[in-house]
Amino acid sequence: MICKVDKIIQETPDICTYRLKFRDESLTEQFDWLPGQFIEFSLLGSGECTFCIASSATRKGTFDCSIKRAGIVTADIHRDIDEGDEVGIRGPYGNWFPLEDLKGKNLLFVGGGIGLAPLRSLIQYAIDNRNQYADCTILYGARTSADLCYKEEIEEWKTNKSLRVILTIDKPEDTWKEHVGVVPKILEEVVKPKVENTKVITCGPPIMIKYTLLALDRLGFAPKDVITTLEMKMQCGLGKCGRCNIGSTYVCKDGPVFTYEELKRLPDEF
């Protein structure tokens, strides 16, 4: 399907959000997805890459992909795409966050860097269906304040009295007024989440996820109550290229969303 780039938002020095709308407007209502699913984003002449849909289908008309410049294709996307240009989209693919299991629960979102992108779709969904959930807490961190994504939207979240938003960066900065410290440390020392009736949804760099899972273990969370997404591992989206396999599991077909309990049964990935 061909999409037009409706808007480009420079999130950080190396991350842009591309807001897309279908060239064929009749596809807008037909195209539906659930938080956690992903698409293949194609730049003709360069190739395609896998990205989560970083917005919720509760907000129809457009959808977002947040893309970090990390390789040949993503560098071409950042350099060559302007507002009004057209790109190819296929999908949605993959499973999604367990929406039914989350109903009535406290939700704790733990994100790092570009890892907030897949969480953002579920955060928006939860905000738009706020009466279905108990307490909602968002812990988000990055190396520096410049590396935080969705700055304007985060300011909106902070004014929402039904959300608790905690921000952190790794090292102090002169103008930074929020917390300082890596995400797992702030999770244990500041957030101090209650385990009862709480589900944790986390995504970020592999090293952050690794130590966040260890922190959650120490806090007493059961592996079945911790959910993450491995969408960064995928390439073709169809289980053909083999890039995303972990043992006998293909992330693109069996995921990308897994509980920590499921990950414990797989070869160590973090």
N, C-alpha and C positions, 0 to 999 in steps of 0.2 A: 504494500500500500504506500502511496506517495503522500508525504506530509510536507506542509510549508512551515518554515521556522517563523513563528509569530513574534517571538521575543527572545533575546539572549541576555542573560543576567550574569555579570561577572561576580562570582561568589568570592573567590580568592585569587591570588596570582596564577594558579594553575587549574582552577575548577570553574566551569561555566555551566549554568543551567539553560537548556534549550527548551523553550515552550513551543509545543507542536500542535498543529491543527491539520485535519485532513484536507487535501485538495478537493476531494469529492465530499462535500458536506453531508451527503446522505449516510456516510460511514460513521459520523460522529456518534449517533445514538446506538448504532450497532456494535461499536467497539466498546467492550466492557472488560474490566479487570478487577482483581482483588488485591489488597495490600500484600506485597511480597513477591508478586509476579514480575516477570522481566520480558524485555523485548530484544530483538536484534535491530540495531541502528546501522543503516548502510549509507555510506558516502560513495556515490558512484565514481569509479576510477581509483578508489583508494582501498575499499574493503568494508567490512562490517565488524561491529563489536557488540558484546552483550552488556546491557545496562538495565538496572531495575527501573520500574516506573516510579518516579519520586514524588508522585502526587496521588490523591485519592479520586476514585471514580465518583465519589459523592459531589465532586466539583467538575461538572461536565463542560464540554466545549473545547478545552485544550488539555494536554497532559505534559508532564515535565520529565526530562532526562537530565541528570546532573553528571557531567563528564569531566574527569580528571585527566590532564595531559600526562600520559605515561608511556606511550609507545608510538609507532609510526602512524597508525590510523587515527588515534586520538589527537596526535599533533596536527594531522591534516584537518581534522574537524575544527580544532581551535583556530587554525590559520586561515582556512578556506571558506568556512561557512559564515554567511552574513544573514541578518534578518531579511526575510522574503525568499530566501533560497529554499530548494526542495531536497528532501532526503527520503530514503526508503525505510520502511518499518515493517517488520513481521513479528507476529505474536498475538496475544500474550502467551507466554510459556510458563511452565513450572507450577509448583504448589504455592500456597499462601499461608499467611499467619492464621493460626486456628481461631477464627473469630468467635465461634460458638463457645469454645473452651474459655475464652477471655471474658465473656459476659459476666457481669457481677463481681469481677475481680479488681483488686488494686493493680494498676499497670505501672511498672517501672521501666522506663526506656533508658538505656545506657549506650551512648554513641560516642564515636571518636572520628574526627576528620570527615572524610567523604562517607564514612559509615553512617552518618545521619540520613543519607539519601533514602535507603530502603526503609528506615524507621519513620521517615517523614510521611510516607503514604499511610502508615497505620496511625500515626499521631493525628493527621488530618481526619482520618476516618473516625477515630475515637472522639475528637472534638465535635464532629458533625453528628455523632450519635452519643453525646455525652451522658445521657440518662441510662445508658446500658452498662456503664462502668463505675466503679467506686473511685478511690483516689488515683490521680494520675501524676506521676513524677517524671521529669525529664532531666537526666544528667548528661551533659554534653561537654566534651573537651577537645582541645587541639594543641599542637605544639606552641603556636602563638595566636594572638587575637586576630591576626590577619588570615589565619588558616581556618577560622570558623565560618561555616556555610550558613546561608539563610539568615543573615543578621537581622534584616528587617522583620522577617516572620518571627524570629525568636523574640524580638521586642514586643510583638503582638501577643505571643504566648505568655510573656512575663506580666502582661496586664490582665490576663485571663485568671480570675480568682479561683477557678476550678482546677488550675494547674499549679504544680510546684516546679519551678525551673531553676536548675543549678548549673552554672557554667564554670569551667576551669581551663587554665592553660598551664603548660609544663613549668615555665619559669616566670618570675616577676617581670612586669613592664610598668613604666612610670605612670601611664594613664589607666592601667587596668584596676578595676574596683572589685572584681569578683574573686573567686577562689584561685589558688595557685597550687598545683600538684597534679600528678598523673591521675587519670580517671579511676583506676582501682583503689588508690589511696583515698580519694575524695569520697568514693562509694562507701568505704568502711568508716571513715572518720567524720564525715559531714552528713551524708544522706542517712546512714544507719537505718536501712529499710526494715520494716517488720516483715517477717516471713509469712505469717498467717494470711491466707487468702490473697497472696500476691503472685503475679506472673512477671518475669523479667524478660524483656526483649532487648537484645544487644547486638551491635554490629560496629566494626571499626577495623583498624589494622590488626593483622593476626597476633602481634605481640600484645596489643591491648586486650583482645578477646581472651587470650591465654590467661593473663593475670586477672582479668575480671572474673573468669570462671573460677579461678582459685579463690578469689575474694568471696564470691558467692558461696562457695563450699564452706569457707570459714564462718560465714554469716548464718549457715544452716539451711540454705535453700536446697530443696530436692532437685536433682537433675531434670526431672520431668517438668519442673516449673520454670526452667530457663530455656529461652528460645533464641536462636541466632539464624543468620542467613549467610550462605557461602557463595553468593552470586558472583563474587570477584573471580572465582575459579573457572567460569564457563567461557566457551568460545562459540561453538556452532549452534548450541541450543537444542540439538536433536539427538544427542547421544552417539554421534558418528565419529567425531574427531578424537575422542578419548582423552582430551585434555583435562576433563573435570572428574575423572574417576578417582574415587578413594576406595581402594580395595575393589569390591564388586559393585559398589554404589556409584551411579552416575548422578552428579549434582543436578544437572539440567533436567533429568527425568524423574529422579526421586526427591529432589529439592526444588529450589535452593534453601527452603526453610526446614530446619531440623531442631529438635530439642537437644539439650545437652545429654540427656539420657540416650538418645539415638547416636550421637557422636561418640559416646563412650564405647559403643559396640563396633566402631569403625577404627581402622588404623589411625594412629595419632596424626592429626593435621595441623596442630598448633605447637 
